Amino acid sequence: MKKILSVILALCMLLSVGVVAFAEGVNPFVDVPENAWYRNEVVKAVETGIINGKSETEFKPDDLLTYAEAVKLAACMNQVYVDGIVTLANGTPWYQHYADFCKVKGIITKDYDYNAFATRAGYMEIFANALPDEAFADINNIPDGSILDVKENNPYAIYVYKLYRSGIVTGVDELHNCNPDANIKRCEVATIISRMMDEGKRVQFDMQKNGESSEEEPAEPGKDNQKMVESENDKPKDEVVLDNPKVEIKDHESIVVGGNEEKPKYDVDGEDFIISVLTIHKEPEGLEADNYGVEHKLEVQVFGGKPPYTYEWTYKVRKDTVTIRNGDFVKGADTNAMVLSVEKENNLLGQPISCKVTDTEGTVVTTKNVIVYGPFSMPVEQSLTDRNYVLMGRIADGVIRKGDKVSVERNGKIIATGVAVDLEMFEKSLDEGVKGDNIAIIFDLDKGVRPTIGDVVIKYKDTHVVDTSDIVN
């Protein structure tokens, strides 16, 4: 199973910050009784390094799993299975990096109410996507329709059956009902993690169409089958995932993994393990603001490499790269999330902005260029008449596209509305014009009067009402 056992030692060392190391098989938690059905599963799951206690001596087995904890566990399991190590760290809010990673990897396709308690069906959908399909080999005969409380047309049914058939989930009672709308406890989630990461812990059983088992499920000493459904738990937001100061990471060398893909190999106390290459998994997004006075956050998130990371936001001026500094219209230019205030005076509007991220090994990745625009406006510098009106000028801010509906403003009033049926520059048609372009708008008047020099072309809004009452033709 991707040599999971060979990476457990290195992973446990890296994830042991804030938790006292203990000998294999030893239970350090005062709230996990030695005779509890889940005792061995909690210890095993903690040994994987994917789930820890809420403190050095308490596991909190009866605490319920939240969706935030579910996506973190899924992200960590994926990284351990694929790369052999967890490189993700807490963000703001603490679960954001894990949620973004899960989106990039296709583990989740939507946002959840992350602070809400996960339902059994909800966490099963997340966990069933946490590992590659190869990790979910069918070992059980579970026919469609055999799980009595899971309707086949429910969107989560495919994930429930996937976990049942691979022996990871067995149900909450003798009939193997799923109880999909209930929540799940940390002690139950520990069992699921143990089975997901160790194929030898999976349970073989078959079911008939009526939901009964066709053969008895192997009993495990000290366990209650009613508790064997999955449940999840994860560390609270102050948990540190990486950077154990007690672990010395030595110089690395390049190795080939999976064909020609090259990744770094690190030596951790004599154990080799692989850290994924520094990769961007959330790019910043641009904006075309409808109004001034709003704020827009540009955010980049990365995984892999060797944290901590440093961030440098820059913009292009011709061929020069200029570093962005904090100021009146910029906040957080030295972090992974920079906030721009969209104001006329902000000279970053309309500029190509990117972020350079560097890890402690000196590896650098750079995001794509994005642009933040204010609302479109173009003062009319010349007005000609052809079949339509031709309004010429330099775009002061924003973006205009062929076919956009526009309004013309004069002295604070809307004096005309119409459509930009074409855009031209140097007698060539354009699909769009952006801040700084000198263009001609071929304007098809719908309502109002002819625009003239000094008027301002802006984007049309439903609230615009043409008022020509004080205009003398």
Secondary structure as UniProt FT lines:
FT   TURN            2..3
FT   HELIX           4..14
FT   TURN            17..18
FT   TURN            24..25
FT   TURN            30..31
FT   TURN            34..35
FT   TURN            37..38
FT   HELIX           39..47
FT   TURN            48..49
FT   TURN            61..62
FT   HELIX           67..83
FT   TURN            94..95
FT   HELIX           96..104
FT   TURN            105..106
FT   TURN            114..115
FT   HELIX           120..127
FT   TURN            128..130
FT   HELIX           133..135
FT   TURN            144..145
FT   TURN            148..149
FT   TURN            152..153
FT   TURN            155..156
FT   HELIX           157..165
FT   TURN            166..167
FT   TURN            174..175
FT   TURN            180..181
FT   HELIX           186..197
FT   HELIX           199..201
FT   TURN            209..210
FT   TURN            221..222
FT   HELIX           225..227
FT   TURN            237..238
FT   TURN            245..246
FT   STRAND          253..257
FT   TURN            258..260
FT   STRAND          261..268
FT   TURN            269..270
FT   STRAND          271..274
FT   STRAND          279..282
FT   STRAND          287..288
FT   TURN            292..293
FT   STRAND          295..299
FT   STRAND          301..303
FT   STRAND          310..317
FT   TURN            318..319
FT   STRAND          320..323
FT   TURN            328..329
FT   STRAND          330..331
FT   TURN            333..334
FT   STRAND          337..341
FT   TURN            344..345
FT   TURN            347..350
FT   STRAND          353..358
FT   TURN            360..361
FT   STRAND          364..366
FT   STRAND          372..373
FT   STRAND          377..379
FT   STRAND          382..385
FT   STRAND          389..394
FT   STRAND          399..401
FT   TURN            402..403
FT   STRAND          405..410
FT   TURN            411..412
FT   STRAND          413..425
FT   TURN            426..427
FT   STRAND          428..430
FT   STRAND          432..434
FT   TURN            435..436
FT   STRAND          438..448
FT   TURN            453..454
FT   STRAND          456..459
FT   TURN            462..463
FT   TURN            469..470
//
